[in-house]
């Protein structure tokens, strides 16, 4: 249904057609939990999402329209009159019989970014930025914040905080009881005023850095096509993006300890496929960091698999690039900058 579709009451007055999703939405609102639960459970996620979107946009529905559409439910509807479709009524109804996390996911898709609460927004804030702000707060406050955001994000924030301070936060989280609603609302208000309102100004990213990350996610053909076109339009920007990109060839810059760590972490079949499309120099670099027996087995695997689709090579190489970035983010390896001799330690 179009996001700008008119409410049913307006459609009725104008004589417009009512879509199937709108009819289904009226039916489910009229049935409520008692009669609608079995139907909801039989729907898949896409159907629940589509139906929820239609419900949330219905607005007020005239009793006459409900009677016209749902003749079999006239007796049930007559005492209640009109039904009201809104974000709140939709969410309340879904919460009656669907898991909370599934309802949250569905309602977030309906509402969009503007409908996310403070904790969902914080989970999307770069961990270094959030940690830099929280390190100046009381450990108890930080404990409350980290207990409300996604656990994986909280872990990354904790790993960046000063060690003694982080341990104190962990202690507070372990001993923390249910947080009073008033305290939670005060923390949310403080975050909204002092942190989120200034976030856009303090975390503005270089556009070339952002584009380099996007280009890193392209397959090889798309990357080559875009870079070639960009070089014709703006050679300086193209060169800067290429400098900021981290490619499979850049793995040659890893030191001995880092490449050994990467080789232990990558699946052998992924390595074999990735090296099928690597330059001779990069192959030799990897071979030089493996035992002679391991090299022989790897070469045999590469020979046995025969021709490999370029798309599979791209996927395997992207997998290794992302694995290297993950290892660097955990501080297990170091990746050198292209633009200088300094090293980035994540």
C-alpha atoms as a printed R data frame, in Angstrom:
    type eleno elety resid chain resno       x       y       z
1   ATOM     1    CA   UNK     A     1   0.000   0.000   0.000
2   ATOM     2    CA   UNK     A     2   1.309   3.458  -0.788
3   ATOM     3    CA   UNK     A     3   2.614   5.380   2.251
4   ATOM     4    CA   UNK     A     4   0.303   8.257   1.248
5   ATOM     5    CA   UNK     A     5  -2.857   6.171   0.985
6   ATOM     6    CA   UNK     A     6  -5.924   7.899   2.376
7   ATOM     7    CA   UNK     A     7  -7.717   6.577   5.484
8   ATOM     8    CA   UNK     A     8 -10.637   4.239   4.841
9   ATOM     9    CA   UNK     A     9 -13.135   6.856   5.992
10  ATOM    10    CA   UNK     A    10 -11.855   9.239   3.322
11  ATOM    11    CA   UNK     A    11 -11.780   6.527   0.687
12  ATOM    12    CA   UNK     A    12 -15.394   5.775   1.482
13  ATOM    13    CA   UNK     A    13 -16.441   9.385   1.027
14  ATOM    14    CA   UNK     A    14 -14.551   9.661  -2.247
15  ATOM    15    CA   UNK     A    15 -15.705   6.279  -3.518
16  ATOM    16    CA   UNK     A    16 -12.155   5.023  -3.887
17  ATOM    17    CA   UNK     A    17 -11.200   1.375  -3.941
18  ATOM    18    CA   UNK     A    18 -10.013  -0.271  -0.729
19  ATOM    19    CA   UNK     A    19  -6.997  -2.526  -1.040
20  ATOM    20    CA   UNK     A    20  -6.828  -6.091   0.187
21  ATOM    21    CA   UNK     A    21  -4.278  -5.164   2.840
22  ATOM    22    CA   UNK     A    22  -6.628  -2.472   4.195
23  ATOM    23    CA   UNK     A    23  -9.506  -4.960   4.352
24  ATOM    24    CA   UNK     A    24  -7.275  -7.450   6.167
25  ATOM    25    CA   UNK     A    25  -6.123  -4.725   8.565
26  ATOM    26    CA   UNK     A    26  -9.723  -3.825   9.471
27  ATOM    27    CA   UNK     A    27 -10.532  -7.501   9.982
28  ATOM    28    CA   UNK     A    28  -7.576  -8.092  12.315
29  ATOM    29    CA   UNK     A    29  -8.289  -4.967  14.346
30  ATOM    30    CA   UNK     A    30 -11.907  -6.046  14.686
31  ATOM    31    CA   UNK     A    31 -11.006  -9.598  15.685
32  ATOM    32    CA   UNK     A    32  -8.566  -8.468  18.373
33  ATOM    33    CA   UNK     A    33  -6.477 -10.952  20.305
34  ATOM    34    CA   UNK     A    34  -9.082 -13.545  21.224
35  ATOM    35    CA   UNK     A    35 -10.211 -14.308  17.676
36  ATOM    36    CA   UNK     A    36  -7.158 -13.141  15.757
37  ATOM    37    CA   UNK     A    37  -4.291 -14.832  17.601
38  ATOM    38    CA   UNK     A    38  -4.341 -18.048  15.563
39  ATOM    39    CA   UNK     A    39  -4.320 -16.047  12.333
40  ATOM    40    CA   UNK     A    40  -1.359 -13.916  13.458
41  ATOM    41    CA   UNK     A    41   0.642 -17.002  14.396
42  ATOM    42    CA   UNK     A    42   0.077 -18.467  10.931
43  ATOM    43    CA   UNK     A    43   1.532 -15.420   9.149
44  ATOM    44    CA   UNK     A    44   5.195 -15.118   8.201
45  ATOM    45    CA   UNK     A    45   7.321 -12.047   8.995
46  ATOM    46    CA   UNK     A    46   6.662 -10.332   5.658
47  ATOM    47    CA   UNK     A    47   2.911 -10.793   6.002
48  ATOM    48    CA   UNK     A    48   2.958  -9.520   9.596
49  ATOM    49    CA   UNK     A    49   5.000  -6.486   8.528
50  ATOM    50    CA   UNK     A    50   2.733  -5.646   5.581
51  ATOM    51    CA   UNK     A    51  -0.405  -6.091   7.654
52  ATOM    52    CA   UNK     A    52   1.061  -4.043  10.524
53  ATOM    53    CA   UNK     A    53   1.917  -1.181   8.167
54  ATOM    54    CA   UNK     A    54  -1.644  -1.171   6.845
55  ATOM    55    CA   UNK     A    55  -3.078  -1.239  10.378
56  ATOM    56    CA   UNK     A    56  -0.899   1.602  11.625
57  ATOM    57    CA   UNK     A    57  -2.054   3.860   8.781
58  ATOM    58    CA   UNK     A    58  -5.793   3.219   8.897
59  ATOM    59    CA   UNK     A    59  -6.759   6.087  11.193
60  ATOM    60    CA   UNK     A    60 -10.374   6.239  12.385
61  ATOM    61    CA   UNK     A    61 -12.746   3.846  10.602
62  ATOM    62    CA   UNK     A    62 -16.438   4.645  10.441
63  ATOM    63    CA   UNK     A    63 -18.733   1.979  11.901
64  ATOM    64    CA   UNK     A    64 -20.685   1.917   8.616
65  ATOM    65    CA   UNK     A    65 -17.493   1.117   6.709
66  ATOM    66    CA   UNK     A    66 -16.656  -1.669   9.152
67  ATOM    67    CA   UNK     A    67 -20.141  -3.134   8.676
68  ATOM    68    CA   UNK     A    68 -19.876  -2.926   4.891
69  ATOM    69    CA   UNK     A    69 -16.525  -4.717   4.861
70  ATOM    70    CA   UNK     A    70 -17.129  -7.250   7.639
71  ATOM    71    CA   UNK     A    71 -20.713  -8.431   7.399
72  ATOM    72    CA   UNK     A    72 -19.939 -11.600   9.349
73  ATOM    73    CA   UNK     A    73 -18.663  -9.515  12.267
74  ATOM    74    CA   UNK     A    74 -21.511  -6.981  12.533
75  ATOM    75    CA   UNK     A    75 -22.760  -8.355  15.821
76  ATOM    76    CA   UNK     A    76 -19.302  -8.259  17.379
77  ATOM    77    CA   UNK     A    77 -18.567  -4.759  16.118
78  ATOM    78    CA   UNK     A    78 -21.869  -3.076  16.850
79  ATOM    79    CA   UNK     A    79 -21.166  -2.553  20.528
80  ATOM    80    CA   UNK     A    80 -17.677  -1.227  19.977
81  ATOM    81    CA   UNK     A    81 -18.431   1.121  17.090
82  ATOM    82    CA   UNK     A    82 -15.355   2.368  15.258
83  ATOM    83    CA   UNK     A    83 -11.886   0.951  15.655
84  ATOM    84    CA   UNK     A    84  -8.726   3.051  15.623
85  ATOM    85    CA   UNK     A    85  -5.552   1.980  13.843
86  ATOM    86    CA   UNK     A    86  -2.345   3.602  15.113
87  ATOM    87    CA   UNK     A    87   1.270   2.757  15.910
88  ATOM    88    CA   UNK     A    88   0.386   2.281  19.567
89  ATOM    89    CA   UNK     A    89  -2.680   0.065  19.036
90  ATOM    90    CA   UNK     A    90  -0.809  -2.017  16.470
91  ATOM    91    CA   UNK     A    91   2.155  -2.514  18.795
92  ATOM    92    CA   UNK     A    92  -0.075  -3.376  21.783
93  ATOM    93    CA   UNK     A    93  -1.935  -5.968  19.752
94  ATOM    94    CA   UNK     A    94   1.231  -7.571  18.376
95  ATOM    95    CA   UNK     A    95   2.782  -7.743  21.857
96  ATOM    96    CA   UNK     A    96  -0.104  -9.921  22.997
97  ATOM    97    CA   UNK     A    97   1.026 -12.936  20.988
98  ATOM    98    CA   UNK     A    98   4.376 -12.302  19.270
99  ATOM    99    CA   UNK     A    99   7.836 -12.350  20.896
100 ATOM   100    CA   UNK     A   100   8.891  -8.839  22.038
101 ATOM   101    CA   UNK     A   101  12.034  -8.811  19.864
102 ATOM   102    CA   UNK     A   102   9.971  -9.660  16.776
103 ATOM   103    CA   UNK     A   103   7.478  -6.892  17.565
104 ATOM   104    CA   UNK     A   104  10.326  -4.415  18.086
105 ATOM   105    CA   UNK     A   105  11.823  -5.341  14.717
106 ATOM   106    CA   UNK     A   106   8.477  -5.021  12.922
107 ATOM   107    CA   UNK     A   107   7.561  -1.691  14.541
108 ATOM   108    CA   UNK     A   108  11.031  -0.278  13.848
109 ATOM   109    CA   UNK     A   109  10.566  -1.037  10.154
110 ATOM   110    CA   UNK     A   110   7.166   0.654  10.216
111 ATOM   111    CA   UNK     A   111   8.253   3.753  12.096
112 ATOM   112    CA   UNK     A   112  11.673   4.111  10.492
113 ATOM   113    CA   UNK     A   113  14.714   5.735  12.145
114 ATOM   114    CA   UNK     A   114  12.634   8.523  13.693
115 ATOM   115    CA   UNK     A   115  10.703   5.982  15.749
116 ATOM   116    CA   UNK     A   116  13.687   4.346  17.390
117 ATOM   117    CA   UNK     A   117  14.139   4.950  21.081
118 ATOM   118    CA   UNK     A   118  17.247   6.348  22.701
119 ATOM   119    CA   UNK     A   119  18.850   2.959  23.383
120 ATOM   120    CA   UNK     A   120  18.399   1.776  19.807
121 ATOM   121    CA   UNK     A   121  19.990   4.983  18.566
122 ATOM   122    CA   UNK     A   122  22.921   4.583  20.969
123 ATOM   123    CA   UNK     A   123  23.535   1.075  19.647
124 ATOM   124    CA   UNK     A   124  24.263   2.661  16.265
125 ATOM   125    CA   UNK     A   125  26.718   5.233  17.623
126 ATOM   126    CA   UNK     A   126  30.362   4.449  16.904
127 ATOM   127    CA   UNK     A   127  31.794   2.733  19.978
128 ATOM   128    CA   UNK     A   128  34.817   5.056  20.199
129 ATOM   129    CA   UNK     A   129  32.544   8.118  20.237
130 ATOM   130    CA   UNK     A   130  30.246   6.631  22.873
131 ATOM   131    CA   UNK     A   131  33.168   5.473  25.030
132 ATOM   132    CA   UNK     A   132  34.766   8.927  24.856
133 ATOM   133    CA   UNK     A   133  31.568  10.444  26.241
134 ATOM   134    CA   UNK     A   134  30.876   7.798  28.884
135 ATOM   135    CA   UNK     A   135  34.388   7.833  30.376
136 ATOM   136    CA   UNK     A   136  33.516  11.159  32.026
137 ATOM   137    CA   UNK     A   137  30.302   9.863  33.596
138 ATOM   138    CA   UNK     A   138  29.752   8.070  36.901
139 ATOM   139    CA   UNK     A   139  30.325   4.282  36.696
140 ATOM   140    CA   UNK     A   140  26.739   3.669  37.817
141 ATOM   141    CA   UNK     A   141  25.399   5.816  34.966
142 ATOM   142    CA   UNK     A   142  27.598   4.013  32.462
143 ATOM   143    CA   UNK     A   143  26.397   0.679  33.852
144 ATOM   144    CA   UNK     A   144  22.782   1.709  33.216
145 ATOM   145    CA   UNK     A   145  23.563   2.813  29.653
146 ATOM   146    CA   UNK     A   146  25.508  -0.337  28.753
147 ATOM   147    CA   UNK     A   147  22.798  -2.549  30.206
148 ATOM   148    CA   UNK     A   148  20.277  -0.999  27.828
149 ATOM   149    CA   UNK     A   149  22.168  -1.178  24.523
150 ATOM   150    CA   UNK     A   150  23.001  -4.254  22.444
151 ATOM   151    CA   UNK     A   151  25.403  -6.597  24.220
152 ATOM   152    CA   UNK     A   152  27.881  -6.737  21.328
153 ATOM   153    CA   UNK     A   153  28.035  -2.941  21.189
154 ATOM   154    CA   UNK     A   154  28.387  -2.707  24.972
155 ATOM   155    CA   UNK     A   155  31.311  -5.127  24.789
156 ATOM   156    CA   UNK     A   156  33.141  -2.964  22.264
157 ATOM   157    CA   UNK     A   157  32.548   0.161  24.340
158 ATOM   158    CA   UNK     A   158  33.831  -1.549  27.489
159 ATOM   159    CA   UNK     A   159  36.983  -2.666  25.703
160 ATOM   160    CA   UNK     A   160  37.803   0.943  24.818
161 ATOM   161    CA   UNK     A   161  37.146   2.474  28.257
162 ATOM   162    CA   UNK     A   162  40.113   2.836  30.670
163 ATOM   163    CA   UNK     A   163  40.646  -0.569  32.271
164 ATOM   164    CA   UNK     A   164  40.069   0.377  35.926
165 ATOM   165    CA   UNK     A   165  37.009   2.402  35.021
166 ATOM   166    CA   UNK     A   166  35.654  -0.428  32.838
167 ATOM   167    CA   UNK     A   167  36.106  -2.954  35.656
168 ATOM   168    CA   UNK     A   168  34.217  -0.660  38.012
169 ATOM   169    CA   UNK     A   169  31.393  -0.439  35.457
170 ATOM   170    CA   UNK     A   170  31.331  -4.242  35.179
171 ATOM   171    CA   UNK     A   171  31.025  -4.527  38.979
172 ATOM   172    CA   UNK     A   172  28.113  -2.075  38.987
173 ATOM   173    CA   UNK     A   173  26.393  -3.990  36.185
174 ATOM   174    CA   UNK     A   174  26.765  -7.268  38.073
175 ATOM   175    CA   UNK     A   175  25.229  -5.840  41.233
176 ATOM   176    CA   UNK     A   176  22.639  -3.669  39.528
177 ATOM   177    CA   UNK     A   177  19.016  -4.238  40.401
178 ATOM   178    CA   UNK     A   178  15.961  -3.062  38.472
179 ATOM   179    CA   UNK     A   179  16.417   0.596  37.540
180 ATOM   180    CA   UNK     A   180  13.633   2.906  38.662
181 ATOM   181    CA   UNK     A   181  11.649   4.449  35.841
182 ATOM   182    CA   UNK     A   182  12.418   7.991  37.016
183 ATOM   183    CA   UNK     A   183  16.176   7.352  36.988
184 ATOM   184    CA   UNK     A   184  16.023   5.757  33.566
185 ATOM   185    CA   UNK     A   185  14.063   8.690  32.162
186 ATOM   186    CA   UNK     A   186  16.589  11.131  33.663
187 ATOM   187    CA   UNK     A   187  19.490   9.256  32.043
188 ATOM   188    CA   UNK     A   188  17.660   9.240  28.718
189 ATOM   189    CA   UNK     A   189  16.984  12.972  28.949
190 ATOM   190    CA   UNK     A   190  20.627  13.724  29.772
191 ATOM   191    CA   UNK     A   191  21.835  11.616  26.849
192 ATOM   192    CA   UNK     A   192  19.377  13.282  24.507
193 ATOM   193    CA   UNK     A   193  20.344  16.820  25.549
194 ATOM   194    CA   UNK     A   194  24.072  16.507  26.169
195 ATOM   195    CA   UNK     A   195  25.099  13.771  23.759
196 ATOM   196    CA   UNK     A   196  22.725  12.973  20.901
197 ATOM   197    CA   UNK     A   197  21.975  16.621  20.096
198 ATOM   198    CA   UNK     A   198  25.681  17.295  19.484
199 ATOM   199    CA   UNK     A   199  26.486  13.962  17.857
200 ATOM   200    CA   UNK     A   200  26.093  15.108  14.274
201 ATOM   201    CA   UNK     A   201  28.628  17.895  14.765
202 ATOM   202    CA   UNK     A   202  31.214  15.768  16.576
203 ATOM   203    CA   UNK     A   203  31.123  12.675  14.376
204 ATOM   204    CA   UNK     A   204  31.020  14.124  10.889
205 ATOM   205    CA   UNK     A   205  33.001  11.725   8.719
206 ATOM   206    CA   UNK     A   206  35.195  12.503   5.767
207 ATOM   207    CA   UNK     A   207  33.160  11.767   2.638
208 ATOM   208    CA   UNK     A   208  36.111  10.066   0.941
209 ATOM   209    CA   UNK     A   209  36.516   7.716   3.911
210 ATOM   210    CA   UNK     A   210  32.846   6.802   3.740
211 ATOM   211    CA   UNK     A   211  33.046   6.192  -0.004
212 ATOM   212    CA   UNK     A   212  36.167   4.053   0.458
213 ATOM   213    CA   UNK     A   213  34.193   1.753   2.774
214 ATOM   214    CA   UNK     A   214  31.375   1.564   0.221
215 ATOM   215    CA   UNK     A   215  33.841   0.795  -2.581
216 ATOM   216    CA   UNK     A   216  35.370  -1.939  -0.393
217 ATOM   217    CA   UNK     A   217  31.969  -3.631  -0.383
218 ATOM   218    CA   UNK     A   218  31.628  -3.606  -4.180
219 ATOM   219    CA   UNK     A   219  32.406  -6.681  -6.235
220 ATOM   220    CA   UNK     A   220  35.482  -6.323  -8.422
221 ATOM   221    CA   UNK     A   221  33.669  -5.377 -11.640
222 ATOM   222    CA   UNK     A   222  31.497  -2.747  -9.963
223 ATOM   223    CA   UNK     A   223  34.475  -1.282  -8.117
224 ATOM   224    CA   UNK     A   224  36.514  -1.038 -11.343
225 ATOM   225    CA   UNK     A   225  33.617   0.511 -13.242
226 ATOM   226    CA   UNK     A   226  32.920   3.186 -10.639
227 ATOM   227    CA   UNK     A   227  36.583   4.053 -10.117
228 ATOM   228    CA   UNK     A   228  37.178   4.359 -13.848
229 ATOM   229    CA   UNK     A   229  34.176   6.658 -14.241
230 ATOM   230    CA   UNK     A   230  35.207   8.710 -11.199
231 ATOM   231    CA   UNK     A   231  38.754   9.095 -12.498
232 ATOM   232    CA   UNK     A   232  37.371  10.738 -15.630
233 ATOM   233    CA   UNK     A   233  35.273  13.161 -13.566
234 ATOM   234    CA   UNK     A   234  37.527  13.814 -10.582
235 ATOM   235    CA   UNK     A   235  40.925  12.116 -10.575
236 ATOM   236    CA   UNK     A   236  41.912  13.576  -7.178
237 ATOM   237    CA   UNK     A   237  38.850  12.100  -5.463
238 ATOM   238    CA   UNK     A   238  39.366   8.740  -7.157
239 ATOM   239    CA   UNK     A   239  42.999   8.602  -6.028
240 ATOM   240    CA   UNK     A   240  42.062   9.567  -2.466
241 ATOM   241    CA   UNK     A   241  39.404   6.859  -2.316
242 ATOM   242    CA   UNK     A   242  41.861   4.261  -3.625
243 ATOM   243    CA   UNK     A   243  44.353   5.349  -0.964
244 ATOM   244    CA   UNK     A   244  41.766   4.895   1.788
245 ATOM   245    CA   UNK     A   245  40.476   1.554   0.520
246 ATOM   246    CA   UNK     A   246  41.748  -1.658   2.071
247 ATOM   247    CA   UNK     A   247  42.058  -4.289  -0.649
248 ATOM   248    CA   UNK     A   248  43.069  -7.922  -0.785
249 ATOM   249    CA   UNK     A   249  46.458  -6.884  -2.208
250 ATOM   250    CA   UNK     A   250  47.012  -4.762   0.924
251 ATOM   251    CA   UNK     A   251  47.231  -7.923   3.025
252 ATOM   252    CA   UNK     A   252  50.839  -8.048   1.840
253 ATOM   253    CA   UNK     A   253  51.491  -5.136   4.219
254 ATOM   254    CA   UNK     A   254  50.769  -7.267   7.280
255 ATOM   255    CA   UNK     A   255  53.754  -8.101   9.475
256 ATOM   256    CA   UNK     A   256  54.750 -11.718  10.114
257 ATOM   257    CA   UNK     A   257  52.825 -12.043  13.361
258 ATOM   258    CA   UNK     A   258  49.682 -10.539  11.855
259 ATOM   259    CA   UNK     A   259  49.692 -12.693   8.726
260 ATOM   260    CA   UNK     A   260  50.217 -15.805  10.869
261 ATOM   261    CA   UNK     A   261  47.201 -14.846  12.970
262 ATOM   262    CA   UNK     A   262  45.097 -14.292   9.845
263 ATOM   263    CA   UNK     A   263  46.142 -17.633   8.352
264 ATOM   264    CA   UNK     A   264  45.147 -19.445  11.543
265 ATOM   265    CA   UNK     A   265  41.739 -17.779  11.515
266 ATOM   266    CA   UNK     A   266  40.742 -18.207   7.853
267 ATOM   267    CA   UNK     A   267  39.107 -21.371   6.551
268 ATOM   268    CA   UNK     A   268  41.436 -23.299   4.239
269 ATOM   269    CA   UNK     A   269  38.875 -23.557   1.432
270 ATOM   270    CA   UNK     A   270  38.331 -19.781   1.533
271 ATOM   271    CA   UNK     A   271  42.091 -19.202   1.365
272 ATOM   272    CA   UNK     A   272  42.463 -21.516  -1.637
273 ATOM   273    CA   UNK     A   273  39.676 -19.801  -3.582
274 ATOM   274    CA   UNK     A   274  40.933 -16.305  -2.672
275 ATOM   275    CA   UNK     A   275  44.472 -17.118  -3.847
276 ATOM   276    CA   UNK     A   276  43.167 -18.441  -7.173
277 ATOM   277    CA   UNK     A   277  42.576 -14.814  -8.143
278 ATOM   278    CA   UNK     A   278  45.637 -13.296  -6.402
279 ATOM   279    CA   UNK     A   279  48.753 -11.935  -8.058
280 ATOM   280    CA   UNK     A   280  51.863 -14.135  -8.133
281 ATOM   281    CA   UNK     A   281  53.554 -11.829  -5.638
282 ATOM   282    CA   UNK     A   282  50.711 -12.045  -3.142
283 ATOM   283    CA   UNK     A   283  50.543 -15.831  -3.498
284 ATOM   284    CA   UNK     A   284  54.247 -16.069  -2.705
285 ATOM   285    CA   UNK     A   285  53.734 -13.812   0.296
286 ATOM   286    CA   UNK     A   286  51.128 -16.191   1.732
287 ATOM   287    CA   UNK     A   287  53.164 -19.285   0.811
288 ATOM   288    CA   UNK     A   288  56.226 -17.840   2.578
289 ATOM   289    CA   UNK     A   289  54.240 -17.705   5.807
290 ATOM   290    CA   UNK     A   290  53.151 -21.349   5.628
291 ATOM   291    CA   UNK     A   291  55.076 -24.539   6.215
292 ATOM   292    CA   UNK     A   292  56.239 -26.413   3.117
293 ATOM   293    CA   UNK     A   293  53.723 -29.163   3.863
294 ATOM   294    CA   UNK     A   294  50.880 -26.628   4.200
295 ATOM   295    CA   UNK     A   295  51.935 -24.930   0.954
296 ATOM   296    CA   UNK     A   296  51.924 -28.241  -0.891
297 ATOM   297    CA   UNK     A   297  48.443 -29.128   0.404
298 ATOM   298    CA   UNK     A   298  47.134 -25.661  -0.478
299 ATOM   299    CA   UNK     A   299  48.543 -25.827  -3.997
300 ATOM   300    CA   UNK     A   300  47.005 -29.261  -4.480
301 ATOM   301    CA   UNK     A   301  43.634 -27.960  -3.312
302 ATOM   302    CA   UNK     A   302  43.876 -25.035  -5.749
303 ATOM   303    CA   UNK     A   303  44.747 -27.370  -8.601
304 ATOM   304    CA   UNK     A   304  42.002 -29.867  -7.838
305 ATOM   305    CA   UNK     A   305  39.246 -27.242  -7.720
306 ATOM   306    CA   UNK     A   306  40.003 -26.198 -11.308
307 ATOM   307    CA   UNK     A   307  38.487 -22.997 -12.758
308 ATOM   308    CA   UNK     A   308  36.691 -20.839 -10.195
309 ATOM   309    CA   UNK     A   309  34.055 -18.207 -10.881
310 ATOM   310    CA   UNK     A   310  35.308 -14.650 -10.432
311 ATOM   311    CA   UNK     A   311  32.338 -13.958  -8.150
312 ATOM   312    CA   UNK     A   312  33.438 -16.758  -5.817
313 ATOM   313    CA   UNK     A   313  36.987 -15.378  -5.789
314 ATOM   314    CA   UNK     A   314  35.656 -11.910  -4.928
315 ATOM   315    CA   UNK     A   315  33.537 -13.345  -2.107
316 ATOM   316    CA   UNK     A   316  36.488 -15.289  -0.664
317 ATOM   317    CA   UNK     A   317  38.803 -12.290  -0.855
318 ATOM   318    CA   UNK     A   318  36.157 -10.021   0.723
319 ATOM   319    CA   UNK     A   319  35.765 -12.589   3.488
320 ATOM   320    CA   UNK     A   320  39.500 -12.444   4.225
321 ATOM   321    CA   UNK     A   321  39.535  -8.630   4.126
322 ATOM   322    CA   UNK     A   322  36.640  -8.463   6.613
323 ATOM   323    CA   UNK     A   323  38.288 -11.099   8.778
324 ATOM   324    CA   UNK     A   324  41.490  -9.029   8.856
325 ATOM   325    CA   UNK     A   325  39.490  -5.940   9.838
326 ATOM   326    CA   UNK     A   326  37.730  -7.875  12.618
327 ATOM   327    CA   UNK     A   327  41.064  -9.138  13.956
328 ATOM   328    CA   UNK     A   328  42.459  -5.611  13.827
329 ATOM   329    CA   UNK     A   329  39.409  -4.240  15.649
330 ATOM   330    CA   UNK     A   330  40.051  -6.778  18.431
331 ATOM   331    CA   UNK     A   331  43.719  -5.759  18.593
332 ATOM   332    CA   UNK     A   332  44.963  -9.153  17.415
333 ATOM   333    CA   UNK     A   333  46.721  -7.855  14.285
334 ATOM   334    CA   UNK     A   334  48.026  -4.517  13.005
335 ATOM   335    CA   UNK     A   335  47.207  -2.953   9.655
336 ATOM   336    CA   UNK     A   336  49.595  -0.363   8.214
337 ATOM   337    CA   UNK     A   337  48.333   2.891   6.711
338 ATOM   338    CA   UNK     A   338  48.904   3.326   2.999
339 ATOM   339    CA   UNK     A   339  49.697   6.989   3.314
340 ATOM   340    CA   UNK     A   340  52.472   6.712   5.883
341 ATOM   341    CA   UNK     A   341  54.827   4.351   7.690
342 ATOM   342    CA   UNK     A   342  52.747   4.560  10.861
343 ATOM   343    CA   UNK     A   343  50.591   1.654  11.896
344 ATOM   344    CA   UNK     A   344  46.975   1.616  12.897
345 ATOM   345    CA   UNK     A   345  46.490  -0.319  16.119
346 ATOM   346    CA   UNK     A   346  42.838  -1.152  16.649
